[in-house]
Amino acid sequence: MLQELIKGAATAIARAFGPETAIYTEMVRQNLKRPCFFIEGGDLSEKRVVGNRYRRTTPLSVTYFPSEEKIPVKRNAEMAQVAEELFCVMETLALEDGSVMRGTSLRAQNAGEVLRFSGQYGGFVTKLPDENPVLMGDLTLREGV
């Protein structure tokens, strides 16, 4: 589910910001083409709800690296504009199977040289029961007076 969510975010960002803005989903050590986005998932969590239904929460983080040639004042204005756009883009993400995930706790933070955007995406998953479940053995009960 995490990789599907990252692909959905990359597709939505590419649609909103155009093909000239690079989008990375894996760490790039050198030759980062700016402006660009870096998308990564966080620690997944899962909580049993009822039976074999679980609530799964997936945090997603988007880091925006602005153009290098802009002076700091214009860079801050650029990051503010990108943050506004990301709130709209990341609110709902379409996955490859046609389902839609809604983001909650969306947050943008100007971290000096970069813009950090994060959100939580959750949904329910149903796990199939085991084919050969481990059952309790025989029980012998003796009664007496």
Helices and strands as residue ranges (DSSP letters): H 2-17, E 22-24, E 36-41, E 45-50, E 53-65, H 72-89, E 92-94, E 100-110, E 115-126
